[in-house]
C-alpha cells in the first residue's frame, strides 16, 4: 500500500486582532500549526521562524528516524527564536506553540507543545489526539475542575509550555502513529478549538469530502463564534494511491503556507489547489469603459458628478455607523494590564485606533508588577483580555495570589518543641507553577 495526503491549509486574522500571529504549513510529508505569542511584534516572528525551520523536513525521511528528526528540528527552531529574542530586545518574550506531523513510509511522527491541537477522524469517530499544555488542563488533570468549568474558565488559554523566550529547554510531547488510509487529520490553533466544540468539529469533518471546503467551514464556524483570536486550520486526508476511485481525489503536491509565515499574510484565508489555480488562469479581464470611443483630449466624455457624490456620501455615512458600532462594542470589553508600576484594570481594547485610545483605566490595584513572577509579569505587560468585568476581577485575584506566592518567606524563629507539634522538615506544598499565556495578540 502506497500512502499519500490530500490537504488544505487556511488561516484568518479573526474579528478582533489587528495582525495574524498564527502560521500554518501543509505539504506532502509535513503538517504544522504554530500559534505565536509575544505581542504585536513578537508572535508572528516566532511562528514564522518555527515554520521556516520545519518546512525543510517536507521530503522523504526514513521512518526509523522521523521522531528524532522532527524533535531535532523543533528544538532547532526554539534556539533560533531564542537567538532572535537575544539579538532584538523588542522581541523579548516571544514564543509559539507547535503541533507538527511528519509522514514517512506509512507512519506519522507527532510533536506537540502548547495548546494548538491535532484531531483524528477514523472509522466515523473524531478524537482529540493532543493534550493542551495549559494551566486549566493541569487543574483538570488534578481533578480541581470539571470539564464544564474548564470550558468557561477565564484563564483557559494560559500556557505552561511553549517554544521561545520563556523556557530555554522546552519539553515536547512526541509519538509515532500509523497512517491509515481513510483517516482524516485536522490541526488547528486555539482560535478554532476554543470556540468550536468537539461534536461540531466531528460533524464538520464528516460533512465535507473536500479538505479545502472542510477547512473553510471550520474557519467560518470560529468566526461566527466571535473570532476573538487568529484562526488557523489544516485538514489532511490519508489516501491509498492504489485505490483512488476518481482523479479529483488525487493527492496534493504543492505546499500551502498560511498566516504570518506566508507572503500574503494579510489575506483572510488561503485559496489554493487545482480548482483555484484554474479559476485564476481563466478569469476574464474586465472591460475598459470607453476604450473604443473616439474621444480626444479636447473633447473628454461628459459624465454627471451626482452619482459619485451620492455614492461617497452613502459610503461616509456607512463607515461612520460601523465605526460608532465598533467603538460602542469595544467599551464593553475589559483587560488587565499595567501602568508601569501596578496592575491596572482597563475598560475597552488594548489596541489604539491611530491617535484614538480605545481604553481607559478604571481601577489601579495595589498589586506591584515587580512582585509577580517573571512569566506572569510578561503576560500582564502584554495585557490579558477578559470578556466582562467579573472575569477581569477574577484574573486580578489570581494575579494577587501569584504575587503573594512569589514573595520571599519571612524569617521566623523556631517555636519551642512540646513534643506534639508537626515536624519541621516535613513536605510543604509545592509552589504552584507560574503560567505563561499567548499574548494579545493571540493569537491564535
Buried (B, 14 or more C-beta within 10 A) or exposed (E): EEBBBBBBBBBBBBBBBEBBBBBBBBBBBBBBBBBBBBBBEBBBBBBBBBBBBBBEBBEEBEBEEBBEBBBEBBBBBBEBBBEBBEEEEEBBBBBBBBBBBBBBEBBBBBBBBBBBBBBBBEEEEBEBBBEBBBBBBBBBEEEEBEEEEBEEBBBBBBBBBBBBBBBEEBEBBBEBBEBBBEBBBBBBBBBBBBBBEEEEBBEBBBEBEBBBBBBBBBBBBBBEBEBBBBBBBBBBBBBBEEEBEEEEEEBBEEBBBBBBBBEEBEBBBBBBBEEEEEEEEEEEEEEEEEEEEEEEEEEEEEEEEEEEEEEEEEEEEEEEEEEEEEBEEBEEBBBBBBEEEBBBBBBBBBBEEEEEEBBEEEBEBEBEBEBBBEBBBBBBBBBBBBBEBEBBBBBBEBBBEBBEEBEEEEEEEEEEEEEEEEEEEEEEEEEEEBBBBBBBBBBB
